[in-house]
Amino acid sequence: MIVLIAAPYIGVFIYLISQGRGMAARNTQQVQHAREELRRVVGFSVADEIEKLDRLKKAGSITNNEYTRLRAHLVQ
């Protein structure tokens, strides 16, 4: 009875240890693919987003450091 209860938990534990890193990499790829697909469908333009960031910076809503960090993230 103990083996029937413990075996599935041991199997899941072994799977997570052996596939954990691969799961994270696949998840990251899926997120990037979803972002690219959304950008394609919605018509996302990096130039438009940089222009919006510039307006926010000029209005004082974001600091120069935030502007630089967000712009680098968009260009990436």
Contact map, one row per residue, 1 for C-alpha under 8 A:
1111100000000000000000000000000000000000000000000000000000000000000000000000
1111110000000000000000000000000000000000000000000000000000000000000000000000
1111111000000000000000000000000000000000000000000000000000000000000000000000
1111111100000000000000000000000000000000000000000000000000000000000000000000
1111111110000000000000000000000000000000000000000000000000000000000000000000
0111111111000000000000000000000000000000000000000000000000000000000000000000
0011111111100000000000000000000000000000000000000000000000000000000000000000
0001111111110000000000000000000000000000000000000000000000000000000000000000
0000111111111000000000000000000000000000000000000000000000000000000000000000
0000011111111100000000000000000000000000000000000000000000000000000000000000
0000001111111110000000000000000000000000000000000000000000000000000000000000
0000000111111111000000000000000000000000000000000000000000000000000000000000
0000000011111111100000000000000000000000000000000000000000000000000000000000
0000000001111111110000000000000000000000000000000000000000000000000000000000
0000000000111111111100000000000000000000000000000000000000000000000000000000
0000000000011111111100000000000000000000000000000000000000000000000000000000
0000000000001111111100000000000000000000000000000000000000000000000000000000
0000000000000111111110000000000000000000000000000000000000000000000000000000
0000000000000011111111100000000000000000000000000000000000000000000000000000
0000000000000011111111110000000000000000000000000000000000000000000000000000
0000000000000000011111111000000000000000000000000000000000000000000000000000
0000000000000000001111111100000000000000000000000000000000000000000000000000
0000000000000000001111111110000000000000000000000000000000000000000000000000
0000000000000000000111111111000000000000000000000000000000000000000000000000
0000000000000000000011111111100000000000000000000000000000000000000000000000
0000000000000000000001111111110000000000000000000000000000000000000000000000
0000000000000000000000111111111000000000000000000000000000000000000000000000
0000000000000000000000011111111100000000000000000000000000000000000000000000
0000000000000000000000001111111110000000000000000000000000000000000000000000
0000000000000000000000000111111111000000000000000000000000000000000000000000
0000000000000000000000000011111111100000000000000000000000000000000000000000
0000000000000000000000000001111111110000000000000000000000000000000000000000
0000000000000000000000000000111111111000000000000000000000000000000000000000
0000000000000000000000000000011111111100000000000000000000000000000000000000
0000000000000000000000000000001111111110000000000000000000000000000000000000
0000000000000000000000000000000111111111000000000000000000000000000000000000
0000000000000000000000000000000011111111100000000000000000000000000000000000
0000000000000000000000000000000001111111110100000000000000000000000000000000
0000000000000000000000000000000000111111111110000000000000000000000000000000
0000000000000000000000000000000000011111111100000000000000000000000000000000
0000000000000000000000000000000000001111111100000000000000000000000000000000
0000000000000000000000000000000000000111111100000000000000000000000000000000
0000000000000000000000000000000000000011111110000000000000000000000000000000
0000000000000000000000000000000000000111111111010000000000000000000000000000
0000000000000000000000000000000000000010001111111000000000000000000000000000
0000000000000000000000000000000000000000000111111100000000000000000000000110
0000000000000000000000000000000000000000000011111110000000000000000000000000
0000000000000000000000000000000000000000000111111111000000000000000000000000
0000000000000000000000000000000000000000000011111111100000000000000000000100
0000000000000000000000000000000000000000000001111111110000000000000000100100
0000000000000000000000000000000000000000000000111111111000000000000000000000
0000000000000000000000000000000000000000000000011111111100000000000000000000
0000000000000000000000000000000000000000000000001111111110000000001001100000
0000000000000000000000000000000000000000000000000111111111000000001000000000
0000000000000000000000000000000000000000000000000011111111100000000000000000
0000000000000000000000000000000000000000000000000001111111111100000000000000
0000000000000000000000000000000000000000000000000000111111111111001000000000
0000000000000000000000000000000000000000000000000000011111111000000000000000
0000000000000000000000000000000000000000000000000000001111111100000000000000
0000000000000000000000000000000000000000000000000000000111111110000000000000
0000000000000000000000000000000000000000000000000000000111111110000000000000
0000000000000000000000000000000000000000000000000000000110111111011000000000
0000000000000000000000000000000000000000000000000000000010011111111000000000
0000000000000000000000000000000000000000000000000000000010000111111100000000
0000000000000000000000000000000000000000000000000000000000000011111110000000
0000000000000000000000000000000000000000000000000000000000000111111111000000
0000000000000000000000000000000000000000000000000000110010000111111111100000
0000000000000000000000000000000000000000000000000000000000000001111111110000
0000000000000000000000000000000000000000000000000000000000000000111111111000
0000000000000000000000000000000000000000000000000000100000000000011111111100
0000000000000000000000000000000000000000000000000100100000000000001111111110
0000000000000000000000000000000000000000000000000000000000000000000111111111
0000000000000000000000000000000000000000000000000000000000000000000011111111
0000000000000000000000000000000000000000000001001100000000000000000001111111
0000000000000000000000000000000000000000000001000000000000000000000000111111
0000000000000000000000000000000000000000000000000000000000000000000000011111
